[in-house]
Amino acid sequence: MLQLWRSYPNFRGDAKFSTWLYRVAINTAIRGIKKKKDFISSFEPADLPVLAADDEGIIKEEQLQDMYVAIEHLNEIEKAIIMLYLEDRSYEEMEEVLGISQGTLRVKMNRIKDKLRQLTKQQHGA
């Protein structure tokens, strides 16, 4: 919040306020992670709540848990990209937030999806 307060005078209005906010937050987080080598994950997949009671719901919940575990294996930029993607952000918005061209984002997204597929397969020994 402090960094947002400090950065607000530099907000030019070229992008949506929410896009600017994401960019400041992500850049602040990345700088903090680079400074702090002993970074601790923000959540443990096992601590996430199980919402479903039926078999199909349990299977989907297990798949979701597997996805969270796989995401933890991504580097910080890959995590930022996939989290924005999961929030239904457009590539244009992601470009503004991350400062990465849409073409590069699309390539990275395909690689991230492949990496997540591989990681989830490894979790199940397939």
N, CA and C of each residue as an Amber inpcrd file, in Angstrom:
protein
   378
   0.8210000  -1.1900000   0.0000000   0.0000000   0.0000000   0.0000000
   0.8670000   1.2570000   0.0000000   1.9630000   1.1920000   0.7360000
   2.8480000   2.3460000   0.8010000   3.4170000   2.6640000  -0.5830000
   3.8000000   1.6190000  -1.3150000   4.3460000   1.8420000  -2.6560000
   3.2870000   2.4150000  -3.5960000   2.0310000   1.9870000  -3.4470000
   0.9520000   2.5660000  -4.2580000   0.7950000   4.0470000  -3.9520000
   0.8550000   4.3900000  -2.6800000   0.7410000   5.7930000  -2.2580000
   1.8780000   6.6180000  -2.8560000   3.0810000   6.0660000  -2.7880000
   4.2470000   6.7780000  -3.3240000   4.1890000   6.9010000  -4.8450000
   3.6280000   5.9150000  -5.5000000   3.6130000   5.8900000  -6.9620000
   2.4570000   6.6590000  -7.5750000   1.4320000   6.9560000  -6.7890000
   0.2340000   7.5840000  -7.3330000   0.5080000   8.8810000  -8.1050000
   1.4170000   9.7550000  -7.6500000   1.6780000  10.9770000  -8.4360000
   2.1760000  10.6790000  -9.8580000   2.7190000   9.4980000 -10.0850000
   3.2170000   9.1210000 -11.4150000   2.1440000   8.4880000 -12.2990000
   0.9400000   8.2700000 -11.7480000  -0.1480000   7.6890000 -12.5370000
  -0.6040000   8.7180000 -13.5740000  -0.4050000   8.3700000 -14.8570000
  -0.7060000   9.2990000 -15.9460000  -2.0930000   9.1150000 -16.5260000
  -2.7290000   8.0090000 -16.2390000  -4.0610000   7.7620000 -16.7810000
  -4.0300000   7.1530000 -18.1750000  -2.8540000   6.7270000 -18.6510000
  -2.7480000   6.0870000 -19.9700000  -3.4610000   4.7330000 -19.9890000
  -3.4550000   4.0550000 -18.8460000  -4.0780000   2.7380000 -18.7230000
  -5.1850000   2.8430000 -17.6760000  -5.9750000   1.7640000 -17.5800000
  -6.9920000   1.7310000 -16.5370000  -6.3060000   1.7580000 -15.1710000
  -6.9880000   2.3080000 -14.1820000  -6.4230000   2.3990000 -12.8390000
  -6.0780000   1.0040000 -12.3140000  -6.9500000   0.0200000 -12.5630000
  -6.7040000  -1.3350000 -12.0630000  -5.4480000  -1.9400000 -12.6970000
  -5.2110000  -1.6370000 -13.9660000  -4.0030000  -2.1270000 -14.6420000
  -2.7680000  -1.5040000 -14.0140000  -2.8060000  -0.2000000 -13.7660000
  -1.6900000   0.4880000 -13.1250000  -1.4460000  -0.0990000 -11.7320000
  -2.5310000  -0.3420000 -10.9980000  -2.4210000  -0.8950000  -9.6580000
  -1.7420000  -2.2640000  -9.6880000  -2.1560000  -3.1270000 -10.6200000
  -1.5340000  -4.4360000 -10.7700000  -0.0420000  -4.2930000 -11.0710000
   0.2900000  -3.3900000 -11.9560000   1.6890000  -3.2240000 -12.3430000
   2.5430000  -2.8040000 -11.1500000   2.0770000  -1.8460000 -10.3810000
   2.8200000  -1.4070000  -9.1900000   2.9500000  -2.5700000  -8.2030000
   1.8550000  -3.2830000  -7.9690000   1.8650000  -4.3860000  -7.0100000
   2.8040000  -5.5060000  -7.4470000   2.7400000  -5.8810000  -8.7040000
   3.5920000  -6.9680000  -9.1930000   5.0570000  -6.5500000  -9.1890000
   5.3480000  -5.3460000  -9.6580000   6.7400000  -4.8870000  -9.6430000
   7.2910000  -4.8040000  -8.2260000   6.4770000  -4.3480000  -7.2850000
   6.9010000  -4.2810000  -5.8840000   7.1610000  -5.6840000  -5.3430000
   6.2770000  -6.6100000  -5.6540000   6.4470000  -7.9940000  -5.1940000
   7.6980000  -8.6330000  -5.7900000   7.9220000  -8.4360000  -7.0750000
   9.0990000  -9.0230000  -7.7280000  10.3760000  -8.4440000  -7.1350000
  10.3990000  -7.1140000  -6.9160000  11.5820000  -6.4980000  -6.2900000
  11.8170000  -7.0710000  -4.9020000  10.7440000  -7.2460000  -4.1530000
  10.8720000  -7.7980000  -2.8080000  11.3870000  -9.2230000  -2.8190000
  10.9240000 -10.0120000  -3.7610000  11.3670000 -11.4070000  -3.8610000
  12.8340000 -11.4690000  -4.2560000  13.2420000 -10.6160000  -5.1730000
  14.6430000 -10.6140000  -5.5920000  15.5630000 -10.2150000  -4.4400000
  15.0840000  -9.3190000  -3.5730000  15.8740000  -8.8920000  -2.4170000
  15.9240000  -9.9750000  -1.3460000  14.8600000 -10.7180000  -1.2200000
  14.7300000 -11.6900000  -0.1450000  14.8890000 -13.0930000  -0.7040000
  16.0000000 -13.7140000  -0.4320000  16.2940000 -15.0440000  -0.9820000
  15.5180000 -16.1520000  -0.2790000  15.1390000 -15.9400000   0.9660000
  14.4480000 -16.9800000   1.7210000  12.9360000 -16.7980000   1.6590000
  12.4340000 -16.5290000   0.4470000  11.0090000 -16.2980000   0.2120000
  10.1960000 -17.5320000   0.6130000   9.1180000 -17.2940000   1.3340000
   8.2250000 -18.3740000   1.7550000   6.9500000 -18.2800000   0.9350000
   6.4800000 -19.3940000   0.4650000   5.2600000 -19.4590000  -0.3290000
   4.0890000 -18.8480000   0.4370000   3.1700000 -18.2060000  -0.2950000
   2.0490000 -17.5190000   0.3280000   0.9470000 -18.4750000   0.7900000
   0.9390000 -19.7090000   0.2980000  -0.0700000 -20.6640000   0.7230000
   0.4540000 -22.0660000   0.5540000  -0.1210000 -22.9710000   1.2930000
   0.1760000 -24.3870000   1.1630000  -1.0380000 -25.0310000   0.5120000
  -0.8450000 -25.7230000  -0.6070000  -1.9930000 -26.3360000  -1.2820000
  -2.8290000 -27.2260000  -0.3710000  -2.2000000 -27.9140000   0.5840000
  -2.9390000 -28.8000000   1.4800000  -3.8720000 -28.0220000   2.4080000
  -3.5970000 -26.7290000   2.5960000  -4.4180000 -25.9030000   3.4720000
  -5.6370000 -25.3110000   2.7730000  -5.7470000 -25.4830000   1.4680000
  -6.8880000 -24.9370000   0.7440000  -8.1420000 -25.7260000   1.0940000
  -9.2710000 -25.0510000   1.2060000 -10.4910000 -25.7600000   1.6080000
 -11.0230000 -26.6750000   0.5120000 -11.6170000 -27.7590000   0.9180000
 -12.3010000 -28.6620000  -0.0010000 -13.7720000 -28.2670000   0.0200000
 -14.2860000 -27.8820000  -1.1490000 -15.6380000 -27.3550000  -1.2160000
 -16.6820000 -28.3860000  -1.6010000 -16.2830000 -29.4140000  -2.3280000
 -17.2580000 -30.3410000  -2.8890000 -17.4090000 -31.5770000  -2.0090000
 -18.6170000 -32.1500000  -2.0500000 -18.8720000 -33.3530000  -1.2600000
 -19.0820000 -34.5850000  -2.1440000 -19.4280000 -34.3890000  -3.4190000
 -19.6690000 -35.5300000  -4.3000000 -18.3690000 -35.9780000  -4.9660000
 -18.4050000 -37.1860000  -5.5790000 -17.2030000 -37.7490000  -6.1900000
 -16.6380000 -36.8660000  -7.2940000 -17.5030000 -36.3630000  -8.1750000
 -17.0410000 -35.5060000  -9.2720000 -16.4180000 -34.2220000  -8.7150000
 -17.0480000 -33.6650000  -7.7050000 -16.5220000 -32.4600000  -7.0700000
 -15.1840000 -32.7090000  -6.4030000 -15.0350000 -33.8580000  -5.7730000
 -13.7770000 -34.2070000  -5.1170000 -12.6730000 -34.3540000  -6.1520000
 -12.9860000 -34.9810000  -7.2820000 -12.0000000 -35.1360000  -8.3490000
 -11.5640000 -33.7700000  -8.8610000 -12.5270000 -32.8740000  -9.0870000
 -12.1840000 -31.5250000  -9.5510000 -11.3660000 -30.7780000  -8.5070000
 -11.6840000 -30.9570000  -7.2440000 -10.9380000 -30.3050000  -6.1620000
  -9.5050000 -30.8410000  -6.1220000  -9.3390000 -32.1510000  -6.3320000
  -8.0010000 -32.7360000  -6.3700000  -7.2080000 -32.1800000  -7.5530000
  -7.8760000 -32.0180000  -8.6830000  -7.2040000 -31.4400000  -9.8510000
  -6.7880000 -30.0040000  -9.5760000  -7.6430000 -29.2630000  -8.8930000
  -7.3280000 -27.8890000  -8.5320000  -6.1320000 -27.8540000  -7.5770000
  -6.1260000 -28.7370000  -6.6090000  -4.9890000 -28.8370000  -5.6780000
  -3.7020000 -29.1510000  -6.4470000  -3.7920000 -30.0890000  -7.3930000
  -2.6270000 -30.4370000  -8.2190000  -2.1360000 -29.2270000  -8.9990000
  -3.0710000 -28.4230000  -9.5060000  -2.6960000 -27.2340000 -10.2700000
  -1.9700000 -26.2320000  -9.3770000  -2.4730000 -26.0300000  -8.1540000
  -1.8060000 -25.1200000  -7.2230000  -0.3890000 -25.5930000  -6.9070000
  -0.2220000 -26.8960000  -6.7020000   1.1050000 -27.4480000  -6.4350000
   2.0210000 -27.1990000  -7.6410000   1.5020000 -27.4270000  -8.8390000
   2.2990000 -27.2090000 -10.0620000   2.6600000 -25.7370000 -10.2100000
   1.7400000 -24.8360000  -9.9350000   2.0130000 -23.3980000 -10.0470000
   3.1380000 -22.9940000  -9.1070000   3.2260000 -23.6170000  -7.9520000
   4.3030000 -23.3070000  -7.0050000   5.6880000 -23.6120000  -7.5800000
   5.7530000 -24.4790000  -8.5840000   7.0340000 -24.8280000  -9.2100000
   7.4380000 -23.8560000 -10.3190000   6.5720000 -22.9280000 -10.6550000
   6.8910000 -21.9400000 -11.6970000   7.7650000 -20.8380000 -11.1110000
   8.5160000 -20.1550000 -11.9840000   9.2730000 -19.0000000 -11.4980000
   8.3150000 -17.8300000 -11.2980000   8.8090000 -16.7570000 -10.7150000
   7.9320000 -15.6560000 -10.3060000   7.2170000 -14.9890000 -11.4900000
   7.8980000 -14.8150000 -12.6050000   7.2680000 -14.2060000 -13.7820000
   6.1830000 -15.1250000 -14.3240000   6.4780000 -16.4290000 -14.3940000
   5.4840000 -17.3930000 -14.8700000   4.2500000 -17.3930000 -13.9540000
   4.4860000 -17.3020000 -12.6450000   3.3610000 -17.2450000 -11.7010000
   2.5220000 -15.9970000 -11.9470000   3.1710000 -14.8720000 -12.1530000
   2.4320000 -13.6240000 -12.3950000   1.5880000 -13.7510000 -13.6570000
   2.1590000 -14.3190000 -14.7080000   1.4360000 -14.4790000 -15.9750000
   0.2370000 -15.3970000 -15.7930000   0.4430000 -16.5470000 -15.1640000
  -0.6560000 -17.5080000 -15.0400000  -1.7370000 -16.9800000 -14.1010000
  -1.3660000 -16.2480000 -13.0700000  -2.3770000 -15.7040000 -12.1580000
  -3.2260000 -14.6390000 -12.8630000  -2.5930000 -13.7970000 -13.6690000
  -3.3570000 -12.8130000 -14.4410000  -4.2790000 -13.5210000 -15.4390000
  -3.7770000 -14.5750000 -16.0620000  -4.5650000 -15.3640000 -17.0110000
  -5.7800000 -15.9820000 -16.3050000  -5.5540000 -16.5330000 -15.1070000
  -6.6370000 -17.1530000 -14.3590000  -7.6580000 -16.1280000 -13.8710000
  -7.2590000 -14.8730000 -13.8040000  -8.1850000 -13.7920000 -13.4510000
  -8.8750000 -13.2290000 -14.6900000  -8.7540000 -13.9280000 -15.8100000
  -9.3800000 -13.5370000 -17.0750000  -8.9010000 -12.1850000 -17.5820000
  -7.6450000 -11.8630000 -17.3410000  -7.0680000 -10.6290000 -17.8810000
  -6.7310000 -10.8680000 -19.3510000  -6.9590000  -9.8720000 -20.1830000
  -6.6260000  -9.9830000 -21.6030000  -5.1090000  -9.8750000 -21.7650000
  -4.6250000 -10.3060000 -22.9160000  -3.1880000 -10.1770000 -23.1790000
  -2.7810000  -8.7060000 -23.2140000  -3.6960000  -7.8590000 -23.6460000
  -3.4160000  -6.4240000 -23.6560000  -3.2040000  -5.9150000 -22.2250000
  -4.0810000  -6.3360000 -21.3200000  -3.9310000  -5.9300000 -19.9210000
  -2.6530000  -6.4990000 -19.3140000  -2.3630000  -7.7630000 -19.6310000
  -1.1400000  -8.3810000 -19.1140000   0.0960000  -7.6400000 -19.6180000
   0.0510000  -7.2070000 -20.8820000   1.1690000  -6.4490000 -21.4530000
   1.3810000  -5.1550000 -20.6600000   0.2960000  -4.4640000 -20.3620000
   0.3970000  -3.2100000 -19.6150000   0.9140000  -3.4440000 -18.2020000
   0.4410000  -4.5000000 -17.5510000   0.8270000  -4.7820000 -16.1710000
   2.2810000  -5.2390000 -16.0830000   2.6550000  -6.1690000 -16.9460000
   3.9670000  -6.7990000 -16.8400000   5.0440000  -6.1420000 -17.6980000
   4.6250000  -5.3530000 -18.6840000   5.6120000  -4.7410000 -19.5660000
   6.2340000  -5.7350000 -20.5250000   5.4880000  -6.7930000 -20.8420000
   5.9540000  -7.8280000 -21.7700000   5.0180000  -7.7910000 -22.9710000
   5.5780000  -7.8250000 -24.1830000   4.7430000  -7.7280000 -25.3820000
   3.7460000  -8.8840000 -25.4580000   2.6250000  -8.6360000 -26.1320000
   1.5780000  -9.6530000 -26.2540000   2.0990000 -10.9110000 -26.9490000
   2.9180000 -10.7340000 -27.9740000   3.4770000 -11.8940000 -28.6720000
   4.3120000 -12.7540000 -27.7400000   5.1630000 -12.1040000 -26.9430000
   5.9980000 -12.8350000 -25.9830000   5.1290000 -13.4810000 -24.9130000
   4.0880000 -12.7800000 -24.4740000   3.1750000 -13.3430000 -23.4780000
   2.4970000 -14.6030000 -23.9970000   2.0820000 -14.5750000 -25.2670000
   1.4170000 -15.7510000 -25.8400000   2.3660000 -16.9480000 -25.8970000
   3.6070000 -16.6930000 -26.2780000   4.6100000 -17.7730000 -26.3160000
   4.8420000 -18.2940000 -24.9030000   5.0350000 -17.3750000 -23.9560000
   5.2630000 -17.7770000 -22.5670000   4.0630000 -18.5530000 -22.0260000
   2.8500000 -18.1160000 -22.3630000   1.6520000 -18.7850000 -21.8720000
   1.5950000 -20.2250000 -22.3850000   1.9080000 -20.4420000 -23.6530000
   1.9230000 -21.8040000 -24.1830000   2.9570000 -22.6580000 -23.4670000
   4.1240000 -22.0850000 -23.2020000   5.1710000 -22.8260000 -22.4850000
   4.7620000 -23.1070000 -21.0470000   4.1180000 -22.1410000 -20.4170000
   3.6460000 -22.3340000 -19.0400000   2.6010000 -23.4450000 -18.9960000
   1.6590000 -23.4440000 -19.9370000   0.6360000 -24.4860000 -19.9780000
   1.2800000 -25.8660000 -20.1580000   2.2660000 -25.9560000 -21.0580000
   2.9740000 -27.2250000 -21.2520000   3.6910000 -27.6510000 -19.9660000
   4.3240000 -26.6840000 -19.3200000   5.0470000 -26.9620000 -18.0830000
   4.0880000 -27.4410000 -16.9920000   2.9290000 -26.8060000 -16.8890000
   1.9350000 -27.2180000 -15.8920000   1.3980000 -28.6180000 -16.1880000
   1.1900000 -28.9190000 -17.4680000   0.7500000 -30.2780000 -17.8390000
   1.7820000 -31.3100000 -17.3980000   3.0470000 -31.0260000 -17.6850000
   4.1250000 -31.9350000 -17.2960000   4.1950000 -32.1000000 -15.7830000
   4.1020000 -30.9910000 -15.0670000   4.1940000 -31.0430000 -13.6010000
   3.0280000 -31.8140000 -12.9890000   1.8250000 -31.6360000 -13.5210000
   0.6810000 -32.3660000 -12.9650000   0.7700000 -33.8540000 -13.3080000
   1.3290000 -34.1950000 -14.4650000   1.5290000 -35.5990000 -14.8190000
   2.5430000 -36.2370000 -13.8700000   3.6000000 -35.5080000 -13.5610000
   4.6400000 -36.0150000 -12.6560000   4.0640000 -36.2790000 -11.2640000
   3.1390000 -35.4560000 -10.8410000   2.5370000 -35.6090000  -9.5240000
   1.7840000 -36.9290000  -9.4130000   1.2720000 -37.4070000 -10.5550000
   0.5000000 -38.6420000 -10.5650000   1.3090000 -39.8260000 -11.0840000
   2.6000000 -39.6090000 -11.3210000   3.4600000 -40.6790000 -11.7740000
   3.1930000 -41.1760000 -13.1680000   2.5230000 -40.3580000 -13.9730000
   2.1740000 -40.7750000 -15.3500000   3.2720000 -40.4180000 -16.3140000
